[in-house]
Structures are given as structure tokens and as C-alpha cells.
Amino acid sequence: MSTLSPADLALLLEAHPGLPLFDVRTPGEFRSVHIPQARNLPLDRLNPDAVAAAGVSLETPIYLLCASGRRARQAAEEFRLGGFRHPVVIEGGITAWEKAGLPVTRSAGGVISLERQIRIAAGSLVVLGVVLAWLVSPLFVLLSGFVGVGLVFAGATDWCGLGLLLARLPWNRAS
């Protein structure tokens, strides 16, 4: 899998505005801020066969980004398994693109990033487990333990069930 810096992608887009650039974040994140030429292809609905059927050659480099790069790497692997020879991950995702001062399209009232939603949900569940263990039953400490195990698993495997669940919530879906 190849990587490309945001600055190099900007130069490529200037020369070839129609190149296949896919943002694999949720539709809500995409609506909030995205690269003007990017097309939204959420990771949970990624289908390399459909992209190929839409006319993108398996030999053509396809450019992938997300918020920071993790989901784009997962998408690159799925595209590679789908027969695409040259998936390219944009280093640092939309975060690095914005830090480089490159142009974005923003919409008012967008949602916060999926990664922040995961941290908020996990933290809230841990606090809830502690409070319930203190007020109701010590067994509720298992909720906090379960969340902790889930976070360790997500860190070790780069697979996050909570993220997949949150991505399906209405504010993260296309309207």
C-alpha cells in the first residue's frame, strides 16, 4: 500500500481534478468538512466491485482518506483484496489536509468526528459503570471492565465494534 502527502495530492488534483479520490468517513463527517473533489464512500459500505463497475480501472491508482489514516488503510486493504493494484492512502487524512491549509468544503451544523464520538461514548460508559457500581450494585463495575477490554481489543486489532455501531446512527448517515 502506498501513501501520499496532502501537498502531493493537492498537486495531483490540480493537474487531474477527476482522479478517483474517496473519503471513507461517515456521511455525517463528510458533510462537515471534505476535500471538494472527494467522493464519499463510507468504510462500512465500501464495495470495490461497485467502484470497478462504475468505470474505475483496477490498474488506476485510487486515493483514499479518512480523518487520520486508520480507516483509509482498512479501505486500501479492502480495495487491494478486491483486485485494485494501486490503493494510495493520504497521510494524516483530512486532519493533515486542513493543517496544510489546503481547500476544504464545510457545511454548517456538521457532526463531530467518529473518533471523538467513540471516545465520548467509551468514557461515558466507563463513568456510568462506576456510578452504577457505587450506587446500585458492585456488579456494574463489569460495564467499565467490558469497555476497557473493548478499547484494548480495538487498539490491538485496529477493529472497533463501537465505531461500527456509532457509524450507523442517524446523524452519521446520509440524509
N, C-alpha and C positions, 0 to 999 in steps of 0.2 A: 504494500500500500504506500502510495506517495503522499507527501504533504506539500503545501504551498503556503507562502506567507500572504497575509491580506494585501500587502503592497503589490506583490506579484500578480495576485488575482485581479486587482484593480487595473493593472496594465493590460492583462489579457482581456478583461471586459471592455476596455476602451477600444482595443483592436477588433474584438469579436463579441459584440453585445449579445448575441443569441446563443452563446455557448451553454451547454447543459449545466446549470447551477441549481442544486436542490438544497433547500433548507429543511432539515428533518426534525425541527422543533414542532411543538404542538401548534395547531392553528391559532390559538389564543396568543401564544408567544410571538408567532409570525406576524399577526395583526399589530402587535405592539410596536415592533421595530424589525425591519428586514432590509436586505440589500435590494435596491429597486429591480434588478434583473432576475432575482431569485424566484424560483417556484417552490411553493410549499408542498412537501411530500413527507408527512409525519412518519416517524420511525415505526409507530405501531400499525401503520397501514402501508408500509413500504412493499412494493411488488415489482421486482426487477423485470419480470416478464411483461408487465404492463408498460413499463418505460421503454423496453425494446420494441413492443408492439406499436408504441406511439412514434416510432421512427428514429430512436436514438440507437446508433450502431454500437455493437458490443466492443468495437475497436476504438470508439471515440472516448477520449478522457471525459469523465463526468466529475463534477466538482461538488463536494458535499460540505455543509457546515451545520452547526447547531449553536448552542450558547457558548460552549467552551472547547468542544472537540470530542468528548466522550461518545455522544450519540452518533456523531458523524463517523467515528471509527467503526462503530457497530454497523452502521448503514453501509460503509465501504466493504466490510466483510460480507454482508448480505449480497451486495452487488457483485462482488468477486465470485461468490458461490453461485450467483445467477448467470455467470458467464461473461460479465463485463471485465475487460482486461486492464482497464486503467482508472480505477476509482481514485480520486485525489481528495484528501481531507484538508480543509482550510485550517491552518494552525491557529488555535485560540478562538475559533468561531466568530460569531457576531460581536462578542465582547472585544476581541483583539481588533476586529474591523473598525469598531467605533473608537477604540483607543487610538487607532492610527489616524483618526479624523476623516475617515472615508465616508462617502454619502450613504445615508440611510433614509428609508421612508418610515415615518412614525404615524401612529394614529392615537388619538386621544382615548383615554379610558381602556387601555390595554391591560392585560393581566401580568402579574409578576412571573418571573421565570419558573419553570418546572423545578429546577434545582432548589430555589428558595422555597417553593411550596412544600417540597419534600422535607427540608429542614424544619419548617414551621410545623408541619403535621407530626413529624417524629418527635420533636421537642414537646409539643402539646400532649402527645400520648404518654410520654415519659412522666411529665408533670401530673397528668390525670391519674396515672397508675400510682404515683407516690401519694397524692392526696387521698385517693380512694383507699389505699393500704392503711393510711393513718386514720381516716375517719370511719371506714366501713369494715374492712377485713384485711388482715395482712396478706391474704392470697392475691390481692390486686397488685402486689409488687411484681407478680409474674407478667403483667402487662408491660411494665417498664423493662423487664428482662427480655421479653419477646421482641420489643422494639430494638433493644441493644443488639441482640443476636441478628436481627434483620439488617441492621446497619453494618455489622461486621461482615455478614454474608455479602451484602451489596458491595462493600469495599473490596472484598477478596475476589469476587467473581465478575464484577462490573455489570451485574444484573440486579435491578431494583424493582421488586414487585410493587412497592408503594408508588414509585414513579409511574409504572404502567397503569396502576389504578387511578392515580391523580390525572393522568393524561386523558382519561375517558370522561372526566367530569365536564359538565356542560360549558363552563367558561373556558375550557381548554380546547373545545371542539369548534369546528367551523359553524358559523351561524347560518 
